[in-house]
Amino acid sequence: MTKRIGFLSGITLALALATPVVAGQPANHACFGETVKAAAQAGPDFGAFVASVARDTRGTGDEVQGTQAGLFPDEAFPNTCND
């Protein structure tokens, strides 16, 4: 009986603390796909670059988010997310 009360109390607490997550809309819809397409069409070195970033860091998540946020100037990396 005590396990059941503890379980129900845990569920009640989790539901009480649950709040919806609000995310902002991307500033430029599909800009990352356009950026990757342009970079890939520029030459075969882009694939090797992405592979090295994924292999030598914790993955490409930070770079993807930075690109979507427009943090990289066009001079460093042609980025359609920079509007």
N, C-alpha and C positions, 0 to 999 in steps of 0.2 A: 504494500500500500504506500509506503514512504517513497519508493522509487517512482511510482506513478505520480504522486504529488510533486516530486522534484522535476520529473519530466514535463508535466503540465505547467509548472511554474516557469521552467526554462523556455518553453514555447511561448507562454504569455509575455515574458520579458522580451524575448526576441521580436515578437510582433509589435510590442509597445515601442521598442526602440527603432523599428524599421522605418526609414524615411525614403521617399522616392529620390532618385538621383536625377539631377537636372544637368544636361549637357548642352553646350552652345552649338549652334549650327556652324559648319565650316564656312569661312569667309568666302571661299571660292570653291564651289562644288566641283569635285573630280579633278582638282588641280594637281594632286599627286600623280594620278594616272597619266595626265598630260605631260608632266615633268619627266616621269620615267620613260614614257614613249619617246620624247624628244632626245633624251640622253642615250637611250638604246639605239636610236636611229643614227646618232652621231658617229658611232663606231663600236667595234667589238670590245674595246677596253672597259666599257661600262660594266659588263657582266663580271669581269675579273675584279673590278673595284668593289662591287657589291659583295662578291664572295669573300674578299679579303676583310672587308668591314665586319661581315657576319662571323668570320672565323676568328679575327683578332680582337674583337670586343665582345660585349655581352649580347650581341645581335644587332639588328638594324633598327630597333624600336625608337631609340633616341633620335637617330638621324631622320627617320620618317616623320616623327612628331615635329622636329625642328623645321623640316621642309614644309610641312603643312602649316606651321605657324608663320612661315615667311622669314625665318631667322637667317637664312643664308642669302647673301647678296647675289644678284645675277652675275656679277663679275667672277665670283667663285664657282657658281653652279647655276646655269640657266634654270630659273625656278618660276613656273607659272603661278605659284601660290603668292608671289610678291605683287599684290595689286595695290 
